[in-house]
């Protein structure tokens, strides 16, 4: 499984350390909230709302350089819109990987 990284953030921020830290701060603040919202929607079988949460999380996935995971999330989002939970385990693994990475920044 691919691992989250800061390559995109480094490329985006260049030598601007303040900007890099601001992006990381936003990730650290927003990611847990977005994952909690997704988890709640999924647990309540609100799959359309869960799909909307997955859509928001895809942006974080791409910012953390998870190219393959982005496509899994995209397919999972479509599955949820069709009331299918296929790829849930894969998506949960992506979320855990992201949480672990961001919590150590």
LODORO-314306 format. One record per residue: residue number from 1; x, y, z of N, C-alpha, C in turn; residue in one letter. Coordinates in steps of 0.02 Angstrom, whole numbers, always signed. Layout:
BEGIN
<nr: NUM, n_x: X, n_y: Y, n_z: Z, ca_x: X, ca_y: Y, ca_z: Z, c_x: X, c_y: Y, c_z: Z, rest: A> $
...
This chain:
BEGIN
<nr: 1, n_x: +42, n_y: -59, n_z: +0, ca_x: +0, ca_y: +0, ca_z: +0, c_x: +44, c_y: +63, c_z: +0, rest: X> $
<nr: 2, n_x: +24, n_y: +112, n_z: -40, ca_x: +63, ca_y: +173, ca_z: -42, c_x: +58, c_y: +211, c_z: +24, rest: X> $
<nr: 3, n_x: +107, n_y: +252, n_z: +37, ca_x: +111, ca_y: +288, ca_z: +100, c_x: +101, c_y: +363, c_z: +88, rest: X> $
<nr: 4, n_x: +66, n_y: +396, n_z: +134, ca_x: +59, ca_y: +469, ca_z: +129, c_x: +127, c_y: +503, c_z: +131, rest: X> $
<nr: 5, n_x: +131, n_y: +561, n_z: +99, ca_x: +194, ca_y: +598, ca_z: +99, c_x: +179, c_y: +672, c_z: +92, rest: X> $
<nr: 6, n_x: +231, n_y: +712, n_z: +99, ca_x: +224, ca_y: +785, ca_z: +94, c_x: +251, c_y: +812, c_z: +28, rest: X> $
<nr: 7, n_x: +263, n_y: +770, n_z: -20, ca_x: +292, ca_y: +792, ca_z: -83, c_x: +252, c_y: +848, c_z: -116, rest: X> $
<nr: 8, n_x: +187, n_y: +839, n_z: -121, ca_x: +145, ca_y: +890, ca_z: -153, c_x: +147, c_y: +955, c_z: -113, rest: X> $
<nr: 9, n_x: +142, n_y: +949, n_z: -48, ca_x: +143, ca_y: +1009, ca_z: -5, c_x: +210, c_y: +1045, c_z: -12, rest: X> $
<nr: 10, n_x: +265, n_y: +1007, n_z: -13, ca_x: +331, ca_y: +1038, ca_z: -22, c_x: +337, c_y: +1072, c_z: -90, rest: X> $
<nr: 11, n_x: +310, n_y: +1039, n_z: -141, ca_x: +312, ca_y: +1068, ca_z: -208, c_x: +270, c_y: +1132, c_z: -211, rest: X> $
<nr: 12, n_x: +213, n_y: +1130, n_z: -180, ca_x: +167, ca_y: +1187, ca_z: -180, c_x: +195, c_y: +1246, c_z: -141, rest: X> $
<nr: 13, n_x: +226, n_y: +1232, n_z: -85, ca_x: +249, ca_y: +1285, ca_z: -41, c_x: +320, c_y: +1310, c_z: -58, rest: X> $
<nr: 14, n_x: +357, n_y: +1270, n_z: -94, ca_x: +425, ca_y: +1290, ca_z: -111, c_x: +465, c_y: +1304, c_z: -49, rest: X> $
<nr: 15, n_x: +496, n_y: +1362, n_z: -46, ca_x: +537, ca_y: +1381, ca_z: +12, c_x: +498, c_y: +1418, c_z: +66, rest: X> $
<nr: 16, n_x: +432, n_y: +1425, n_z: +56, ca_x: +391, ca_y: +1462, ca_z: +103, c_x: +370, c_y: +1417, c_z: +160, rest: X> $
<nr: 17, n_x: +409, n_y: +1417, n_z: +214, ca_x: +396, ca_y: +1374, ca_z: +271, c_x: +331, c_y: +1391, c_z: +306, rest: X> $
<nr: 18, n_x: +314, n_y: +1455, n_z: +308, ca_x: +250, ca_y: +1475, ca_z: +340, c_x: +191, c_y: +1446, c_z: +303, rest: X> $
<nr: 19, n_x: +193, n_y: +1448, n_z: +237, ca_x: +139, ca_y: +1421, ca_z: +196, c_x: +134, c_y: +1345, c_z: +206, rest: X> $
<nr: 20, n_x: +192, n_y: +1311, n_z: +206, ca_x: +193, ca_y: +1239, ca_z: +217, c_x: +162, c_y: +1221, c_z: +284, rest: X> $
<nr: 21, n_x: +181, n_y: +1258, n_z: +336, ca_x: +155, ca_y: +1245, ca_z: +403, c_x: +80, c_y: +1259, c_z: +407, rest: X> $
<nr: 22, n_x: +57, n_y: +1309, n_z: +369, ca_x: -14, ca_y: +1325, ca_z: +369, c_x: -54, c_y: +1268, c_z: +338, rest: X> $
<nr: 23, n_x: -29, n_y: +1241, n_z: +282, ca_x: -63, ca_y: +1184, ca_z: +250, c_x: -65, c_y: +1124, c_z: +297, rest: X> $
<nr: 24, n_x: -9, n_y: +1110, n_z: +329, ca_x: -6, ca_y: +1054, ca_z: +376, c_x: -54, c_y: +1066, c_z: +435, rest: X> $
<nr: 25, n_x: -58, n_y: +1127, n_z: +459, ca_x: -104, ca_y: +1144, ca_z: +512, c_x: -176, c_y: +1133, c_z: +492, rest: X> $
<nr: 26, n_x: -193, n_y: +1151, n_z: +431, ca_x: -261, ca_y: +1140, ca_z: +406, c_x: -276, c_y: +1065, c_z: +403, rest: X> $
<nr: 27, n_x: -228, n_y: +1026, n_z: +378, ca_x: -236, ca_y: +953, ca_z: +375, c_x: -248, c_y: +924, c_z: +445, rest: X> $
<nr: 28, n_x: -207, n_y: +946, n_z: +492, ca_x: -213, ca_y: +919, ca_z: +561, c_x: -280, c_y: +937, c_z: +593, rest: X> $
<nr: 29, n_x: -306, n_y: +995, n_z: +575, ca_x: -370, ca_y: +1018, ca_z: +604, c_x: -430, c_y: +985, c_z: +569, rest: X> $
<nr: 30, n_x: -429, n_y: +985, n_z: +502, ca_x: -488, ca_y: +964, ca_z: +464, c_x: -494, c_y: +888, c_z: +456, rest: X> $
<nr: 31, n_x: -438, n_y: +853, n_z: +448, ca_x: -441, ca_y: +782, ca_z: +434, c_x: -480, c_y: +743, c_z: +487, rest: X> $
<nr: 32, n_x: -466, n_y: +751, n_z: +551, ca_x: -504, ca_y: +712, ca_z: +601, c_x: -579, c_y: +727, c_z: +599, rest: X> $
<nr: 33, n_x: -597, n_y: +790, n_z: +588, ca_x: -668, ca_y: +809, ca_z: +584, c_x: -702, c_y: +778, c_z: +524, rest: X> $
<nr: 34, n_x: -668, n_y: +780, n_z: +467, ca_x: -697, ca_y: +751, ca_z: +407, c_x: -703, c_y: +675, c_z: +412, rest: X> $
<nr: 35, n_x: -655, n_y: +642, n_z: +443, ca_x: -659, ca_y: +570, ca_z: +452, c_x: -715, c_y: +553, c_z: +501, rest: X> $
<nr: 36, n_x: -722, n_y: +592, n_z: +554, ca_x: -775, ca_y: +580, ca_z: +603, c_x: -844, c_y: +587, c_z: +570, rest: X> $
<nr: 37, n_x: -852, n_y: +637, n_z: +528, ca_x: -915, ca_y: +647, ca_z: +494, c_x: -930, c_y: +588, c_z: +447, rest: X> $
<nr: 38, n_x: -879, n_y: +568, n_z: +408, ca_x: -888, ca_y: +510, ca_z: +364, c_x: -908, c_y: +448, c_z: +405, rest: X> $
<nr: 39, n_x: -873, n_y: +436, n_z: +459, ca_x: -885, ca_y: +377, ca_z: +501, c_x: -957, c_y: +377, c_z: +527, rest: X> $
<nr: 40, n_x: -979, n_y: +435, n_z: +549, ca_x: -1048, ca_y: +441, ca_z: +574, c_x: -1099, c_y: +427, c_z: +519, rest: X> $
<nr: 41, n_x: -1089, n_y: +457, n_z: +461, ca_x: -1135, ca_y: +447, ca_z: +405, c_x: -1136, c_y: +374, c_z: +385, rest: X> $
<nr: 42, n_x: -1078, n_y: +343, n_z: +382, ca_x: -1074, ca_y: +273, ca_z: +362, c_x: -1108, c_y: +228, c_z: +414, rest: X> $
<nr: 43, n_x: -1095, n_y: +240, n_z: +478, ca_x: -1124, ca_y: +200, ca_z: +531, c_x: -1200, c_y: +204, c_z: +532, rest: X> $
<nr: 44, n_x: -1226, n_y: +262, n_z: +511, ca_x: -1299, ca_y: +271, ca_z: +509, c_x: -1329, c_y: +251, c_z: +442, rest: X> $
<nr: 45, n_x: -1288, n_y: +220, n_z: +400, ca_x: -1309, ca_y: +197, ca_z: +333, c_x: -1336, c_y: +254, c_z: +290, rest: X> $
<nr: 46, n_x: -1311, n_y: +314, n_z: +302, ca_x: -1327, ca_y: +372, ca_z: +259, c_x: -1275, c_y: +374, c_z: +203, rest: X> $
<nr: 47, n_x: -1282, n_y: +327, n_z: +157, ca_x: -1229, ca_y: +317, ca_z: +108, c_x: -1220, c_y: +377, c_z: +60, rest: X> $
<nr: 48, n_x: -1273, n_y: +412, n_z: +45, ca_x: -1266, ca_y: +470, ca_z: +2, c_x: -1226, c_y: +525, c_z: +37, rest: X> $
<nr: 49, n_x: -1241, n_y: +535, n_z: +102, ca_x: -1202, ca_y: +584, ca_z: +140, c_x: -1131, c_y: +560, c_z: +151, rest: X> $
<nr: 50, n_x: -1123, n_y: +495, n_z: +161, ca_x: -1055, ca_y: +467, ca_z: +168, c_x: -1016, c_y: +478, c_z: +103, rest: X> $
<nr: 51, n_x: -1049, n_y: +471, n_z: +47, ca_x: -1016, ca_y: +483, ca_z: -18, c_x: -993, c_y: +555, c_z: -23, rest: X> $
<nr: 52, n_x: -1033, n_y: +602, n_z: +3, ca_x: -1013, ca_y: +672, ca_z: +2, c_x: -952, c_y: +683, c_z: +46, rest: X> $
<nr: 53, n_x: -948, n_y: +648, n_z: +102, ca_x: -890, ca_y: +652, ca_z: +145, c_x: -828, c_y: +623, c_z: +111, rest: X> $
<nr: 54, n_x: -838, n_y: +568, n_z: +77, ca_x: -782, ca_y: +537, ca_z: +39, c_x: -757, c_y: +587, c_z: -13, rest: X> $
<nr: 55, n_x: -803, n_y: +621, n_z: -46, ca_x: -784, ca_y: +670, ca_z: -96, c_x: -739, c_y: +724, c_z: -66, rest: X> $
<nr: 56, n_x: -756, n_y: +748, n_z: -7, ca_x: -715, ca_y: +799, ca_z: +27, c_x: -647, c_y: +770, c_z: +46, rest: X> $
<nr: 57, n_x: -647, n_y: +708, n_z: +70, ca_x: -585, ca_y: +676, ca_z: +91, c_x: -538, c_y: +662, c_z: +32, rest: X> $
<nr: 58, n_x: -565, n_y: +656, n_z: -28, ca_x: -522, ca_y: +644, ca_z: -86, c_x: -472, c_y: +700, c_z: -95, rest: X> $
<nr: 59, n_x: -491, n_y: +761, n_z: -77, ca_x: -444, ca_y: +817, ca_z: -83, c_x: -384, c_y: +807, c_z: -36, rest: X> $
<nr: 60, n_x: -398, n_y: +784, n_z: +24, ca_x: -344, ca_y: +771, ca_z: +72, c_x: -301, c_y: +713, c_z: +47, rest: X> $
<nr: 61, n_x: -333, n_y: +663, n_z: +18, ca_x: -297, ca_y: +606, ca_z: -9, c_x: -246, c_y: +628, c_z: -61, rest: X> $
<nr: 62, n_x: -268, n_y: +672, n_z: -106, ca_x: -223, ca_y: +694, ca_z: -159, c_x: -168, c_y: +740, c_z: -132, rest: X> $
<nr: 63, n_x: -185, n_y: +782, n_z: -83, ca_x: -134, ca_y: +826, ca_z: -53, c_x: -79, c_y: +785, c_z: -19, rest: X> $
<nr: 64, n_x: -98, n_y: +727, n_z: +7, ca_x: -49, ca_y: +684, ca_z: +40, c_x: -15, c_y: +636, c_z: -8, rest: X> $
<nr: 65, n_x: -23, n_y: +649, n_z: -73, ca_x: +15, ca_y: +611, ca_z: -123, c_x: -7, c_y: +539, c_z: -134, rest: X> $
<nr: 66, n_x: -69, n_y: +524, n_z: -117, ca_x: -94, ca_y: +456, ca_z: -122, c_x: -132, c_y: +447, c_z: -188, rest: X> $
<nr: 67, n_x: -95, n_y: +440, n_z: -242, ca_x: -125, ca_y: +438, ca_z: -309, c_x: -170, c_y: +377, c_z: -319, rest: X> $
<nr: 68, n_x: -146, n_y: +318, n_z: -303, ca_x: -187, ca_y: +258, ca_z: -311, c_x: -247, c_y: +259, c_z: -265, rest: X> $
<nr: 69, n_x: -237, n_y: +283, n_z: -205, ca_x: -291, ca_y: +287, ca_z: -156, c_x: -345, c_y: +334, c_z: -178, rest: X> $
<nr: 70, n_x: -326, n_y: +386, n_z: -214, ca_x: -376, ca_y: +434, ca_z: -240, c_x: -426, c_y: +398, c_z: -285, rest: X> $
<nr: 71, n_x: -400, n_y: +354, n_z: -328, ca_x: -444, ca_y: +318, ca_z: -374, c_x: -488, c_y: +268, c_z: -337, rest: X> $
<nr: 72, n_x: -462, n_y: +237, n_z: -285, ca_x: -502, ca_y: +193, ca_z: -244, c_x: -558, c_y: +233, c_z: -211, rest: X> $
<nr: 73, n_x: -541, n_y: +291, n_z: -184, ca_x: -591, ca_y: +334, ca_z: -152, c_x: -644, c_y: +356, c_z: -202, rest: X> $
<nr: 74, n_x: -623, n_y: +371, n_z: -261, ca_x: -670, ca_y: +393, ca_z: -313, c_x: -720, c_y: +337, c_z: -329, rest: X> $
<nr: 75, n_x: -694, n_y: +276, n_z: -336, ca_x: -738, ca_y: +219, ca_z: -350, c_x: -783, c_y: +204, c_z: -290, rest: X> $
<nr: 76, n_x: -755, n_y: +210, n_z: -230, ca_x: -794, ca_y: +198, ca_z: -169, c_x: -850, c_y: +250, c_z: -163, rest: X> $
<nr: 77, n_x: -834, n_y: +313, n_z: -180, ca_x: -886, ca_y: +365, ca_z: -178, c_x: -944, c_y: +346, c_z: -224, rest: X> $
<nr: 78, n_x: -928, n_y: +323, n_z: -284, ca_x: -980, ca_y: +302, ca_z: -331, c_x: -1019, c_y: +242, c_z: -304, rest: X> $
<nr: 79, n_x: -984, n_y: +195, n_z: -273, ca_x: -1017, ca_y: +137, ca_z: -243, c_x: -1068, c_y: +159, c_z: -191, rest: X> $
<nr: 80, n_x: -1047, n_y: +205, n_z: -147, ca_x: -1092, ca_y: +229, ca_z: -95, c_x: -1154, c_y: +262, c_z: -125, rest: X> $
<nr: 81, n_x: -1145, n_y: +298, n_z: -178, ca_x: -1202, ca_y: +330, ca_z: -212, c_x: -1251, c_y: +278, c_z: -238, rest: X> $
<nr: 82, n_x: -1225, n_y: +218, n_z: -252, ca_x: -1267, ca_y: +162, ca_z: -275, c_x: -1287, c_y: +116, c_z: -217, rest: X> $
<nr: 83, n_x: -1279, n_y: +139, n_z: -156, ca_x: -1295, ca_y: +101, ca_z: -95, c_x: -1254, c_y: +37, c_z: -89, rest: X> $
<nr: 84, n_x: -1193, n_y: +38, n_z: -115, ca_x: -1148, ca_y: -18, ca_z: -109, c_x: -1090, c_y: +2, c_z: -63, rest: X> $
<nr: 85, n_x: -1071, n_y: -44, n_z: -20, ca_x: -1014, ca_y: -30, ca_z: +25, c_x: -950, c_y: -64, c_z: +2, rest: X> $
<nr: 86, n_x: -950, n_y: -88, n_z: -60, ca_x: -889, ca_y: -118, ca_z: -88, c_x: -833, c_y: -67, c_z: -84, rest: X> $
<nr: 87, n_x: -775, n_y: -89, n_z: -66, ca_x: -714, ca_y: -49, ca_z: -56, c_x: -711, c_y: -14, c_z: +11, rest: X> $
<nr: 88, n_x: -759, n_y: -27, n_z: +55, ca_x: -758, ca_y: +5, ca_z: +121, c_x: -694, c_y: -11, c_z: +159, rest: X> $
<nr: 89, n_x: -674, n_y: -74, n_z: +160, ca_x: -614, ca_y: -94, ca_z: +197, c_x: -552, c_y: -59, c_z: +169, rest: X> $
<nr: 90, n_x: -548, n_y: -54, n_z: +103, ca_x: -491, ca_y: -19, ca_z: +72, c_x: -491, c_y: +55, c_z: +92, rest: X> $
<nr: 91, n_x: -550, n_y: +85, n_z: +90, ca_x: -554, ca_y: +156, ca_z: +107, c_x: -537, c_y: +167, c_z: +180, rest: X> $
<nr: 92, n_x: -560, n_y: +124, n_z: +224, ca_x: -544, ca_y: +129, ca_z: +295, c_x: -468, c_y: +124, c_z: +306, rest: X> $
<nr: 93, n_x: -435, n_y: +81, n_z: +269, ca_x: -362, ca_y: +76, ca_z: +274, c_x: -327, c_y: +140, c_z: +252, rest: X> $
<nr: 94, n_x: -354, n_y: +171, n_z: +200, ca_x: -327, ca_y: +235, ca_z: +176, c_x: -334, c_y: +288, c_z: +231, rest: X> $
<nr: 95, n_x: -394, n_y: +291, n_z: +261, ca_x: -406, ca_y: +340, ca_z: +314, c_x: -358, c_y: +329, c_z: +373, rest: X> $
<nr: 96, n_x: -349, n_y: +266, n_z: +393, ca_x: -303, ca_y: +252, ca_z: +449, c_x: -232, c_y: +273, c_z: +432, rest: X> $
<nr: 97, n_x: -210, n_y: +258, n_z: +372, ca_x: -143, ca_y: +278, ca_z: +351, c_x: -135, c_y: +354, c_z: +353, rest: X> $
<nr: 98, n_x: -185, n_y: +389, n_z: +330, ca_x: -183, ca_y: +462, ca_z: +330, c_x: -183, c_y: +489, c_z: +401, rest: X> $
<nr: 99, n_x: -226, n_y: +462, n_z: +444, ca_x: -230, ca_y: +484, ca_z: +514, c_x: -163, c_y: +474, c_z: +549, rest: X> $
<nr: 100, n_x: -135, n_y: +415, n_z: +540, ca_x: -70, ca_y: +400, ca_z: +572, c_x: -16, c_y: +449, c_z: +549, rest: X> $
<nr: 101, n_x: -14, n_y: +461, n_z: +484, ca_x: +37, ca_y: +506, ca_z: +456, c_x: +28, c_y: +577, c_z: +482, rest: X> $
<nr: 102, n_x: -32, n_y: +603, n_z: +477, ca_x: -45, ca_y: +672, ca_z: +497, c_x: -35, c_y: +683, c_z: +572, rest: X> $
<nr: 103, n_x: -51, n_y: +633, n_z: +611, ca_x: -43, ca_y: +641, ca_z: +684, c_x: +31, c_y: +646, c_z: +704, rest: X> $
<nr: 104, n_x: +76, n_y: +624, n_z: +661, ca_x: +147, ca_y: +628, ca_z: +676, c_x: +182, c_y: +688, c_z: +644, rest: X> $
<nr: 105, n_x: +144, n_y: +731, n_z: +613, ca_x: +174, ca_y: +790, ca_z: +582, c_x: +189, c_y: +843, c_z: +634, rest: X> $
